[in-house]
């Protein structure tokens, strides 16, 4: 009996050893002298997929390069030579074929080249980090089904060396190879010592019958205003047998209704005859759909996905191979907007204002996993982002990355492996001609296109970061990635199907044909469109400057960055005590302060919260920090303001000045201290929630330059009969300013200026005050957007908040817990129970009627209910009806206080409850998805926070609340 048709992933049971410590040949390792399954020196358990360094760190043979200064204790490949990081990887697998079955051994990516030995037979894997390898091993398998596999992996040919001053991409030698360029270090990461050598992506073997399916291409075309849609599909078919294969080729399109139940919408069967040993391309007759469910980006609608399955049956054999993929019907267009000069993206005919971030990669040691990818992508959706840019010095991202972008609605800008620093400028000046082997670059680029092109989230291809590829490569990519006429952009509706040539090539026969290719990240509608250095800046800014007309002059900024200090617990978890010292604040003659960080922070690329001469230290506006906890808390206040202002400044001039912005950058693939919304341990900074607020599809905001209140409506529906409640609160808990702006309208895709918030011009305004804005429907008081500010008078600071920390504000927290296996969902109903001013009729119960939040994918069946505003109605009575009683529980916690006022900057965190935990031990459970965090409540106000997380087996979680007015309180 043979194998079941399909793929088996080989991700367990791998061993590794340094090549210089193994005296055996590959032939011997896979025949007479395999290593023992219980490894003895020099063999060790290996991380596959992964890198050499990931394996060494896992076995604690080198220190953790992301902890403190430990990376300095690891040999760099420039000093120890390529042989030091040339490693054997070994495993065994079972596979026993029956008649006319065939098997391929697949490597989805290896860095940088390899020798493969299987049962004594040798095969070379050619160079290139971004290419797939598939070897037909049918005739090499052992008759008994027990197979021995050894892979000797070589590092990149040009790993380069690291100048003493560091620099962007080290000495740029890595640019001679087709590989990730960040590995020689950058201004945001230390060098990766093995340059990511290893089997860094999936290894598998796939069993087929006589005919194999290769790289299907799915394309949808749209006509009649998206009512008439066609699915096009082209597939490569390989006949591995020595006789003609008579085949039934099937395509099935279904919609997943619930769980594993699938509604089949289309089923088509075609007959194909394939000569012996031949590879043929076959295009299905197009499939017609009437008004299918469309795939929309985050914030624009649902991410509807269909399952497309292609199978081939061979006469006399049966099912020979199958392939399936989630597919989204959507059309992405873009053009250079005449009003702004920026590139304007449209999805399904609707303009989309881009608010997103730059992405490097998930982990610097390429410890990539579906679980980590899922968290990363959902975090971006949680921030209400709609695009991620895969930067050219990083990876061609993996299918798992794109899978979750498909699910959570993140458009992806995918760059090829060119950066200006490594390919044309820098110190020393780098080689402008790109990699040495241009044919290899193009092979990897074309293979990457085939790997990723069926994902609806993939929005555009870009030649490189701040540079264009060499002329011949650029010309070839423009040709290979030219648009099919169906997808050529037009501001208005494109031509009808009848107007197009009746002999037009089917779009699925193109390499891609559906997405634009832009030659570089600062060309053709990005930055100034000509490649000059007009992205950035990358330092701390005065928050009001983001709203000024002279802040950034071009329509689309692909990179603008700032600070990213994590919480104190992350510093303690990733650095020894000498790294817990906060910066020295050095007063300069011009009145500005320069921060001097400790050497460990400096190594981890800390970016200061001041810019002497331009921006006063934003942390010192709250007073001089006393210790690490105080510094990090004040840094979170700045993070929130900084990034909320950045995005609100851009959306304030949506379409009139800007078409989009991408923040540099959203995360760090190591324990870096700049440009991030969550740290490498997956704990969010307050900047995460500043972005989440500012990027709401419907949003109310304060223009910090003019002090006018604005409504941002990025949706396709006009807002009518809405109102804004604006209330100012002082540090005594009083409400000296209260105003309601009624009967407002906000057109679709527009930002509307409503009225000035004139409290600062009133008689005797407070030096520091709180402002709460609520946009709501007048028909039922349903909240559309809530935005909370803490503000000084112009030119002032926040130092009065320091004494406000002593004011304890009472809270009541009612929590409902739902447990499903190791998954927890907790709803926390948090109320500021201090007395609200009697004279105000405040919208205190926050009846949020429109939430654009992505529910956790695994918890999507749980219904969410917002609190009712009517008195006497129990929120938790309604919520409890939607949960199984098993594992549920309601708990009420009171935090006593005597003060009246705002409960300021509340922060929830999840911890493992341990009786014997050591002093200083990091007890956080990470990652956690919060519906909101770092929030504040005015007197009488209620908020419901939803918390989702997984717990390790045997661990009981607890929830802790801290805040500006609160020390640590365990509330669940």
Buried (B, 14 or more C-beta within 10 A) or exposed (E): EBBEBEBBEBBEEBBBBBBEEBEBBBBBBBBEEBBEEEBEEBBBBBBBBBBBBBBBBBBEEBBBBBBBBBBEEBEBBBEEEBEBBBBBBBBBBEBBBEEBBBBBBBBBBBBBBBBBBBBBBBBEBEBBBBBBBBBBBBEBBBEEEEBBBBBBBBBBBBBBEBBEEBBBBBBBBBBBBBBBBBBBBBBBBBBBBBBBBBBBBBBBBBBBBBBBBBBBBBBBBBBEEBEBBBBBBBBBBBBBBEEBBBBBBBBBBBBBEEEEEBEEBBEBEBEBEBEEEEEBEBBBEBBEBEEBBBBBBBBBBEBBBBBBBBBBBBEEBEBBBBBEBBBBBBBBBBBBBEEBBBBBBBBBBBBBBBBBBBBBBBBBBBBBEEEBBBBBBBBBBBBBBBBBBBBBBBBBBBBBBBBBBBBBBBBBBBBBBBBBBBBBBBEEEBBEBBBBBBEBBBBBBBBBBBBBBBBBBBBBBBBBBBBBBBEBBBEBBBEBBBBBBBBEBEEEEBEEBEEBEEEEEBBBBBBBBBBBBBBBBBBBBBBBBEBEEBBBBBBBBBBBBBBBEEBBEBBBBBBBBBBBBBBBBBBBBBBEEEBBBBBEBEEEEEEBBBBEBBEBBEBBBBBBBBBBEEBBBBBBBBBBBEEBBBBBBBBBBBBBBBBBBBBBBBBBBBBEBBBBBBBBBBBBBBBBBBBBBBBBBBBBBBBBBBBBBBBBBBBBBBBBBBBBBBBBBBBBEEBEEBBBBBBBBBBEBBBBBBBBBEEBEBEEBBBBEBBBBEBBEEEEBBBBBBBBBBBBBBEEBBBBBBBBBBBBBEEEBBBBBBEBBEBBBBBBBBBBBBBBEEBBBBBBBBBBBBEBBEEBEBBBBBBBEBBBBBBBEEBEEBEBEBBBBEEEEEBBEBBBEEBEEEEEEBBEBEBEBEBBBBBBBBBBBBBBEEEEEEEEEBBBBBBBBBBBBBBBBBBBBBBBBBBBBBBEEEBEBBBBBBBBBBEEBEBB
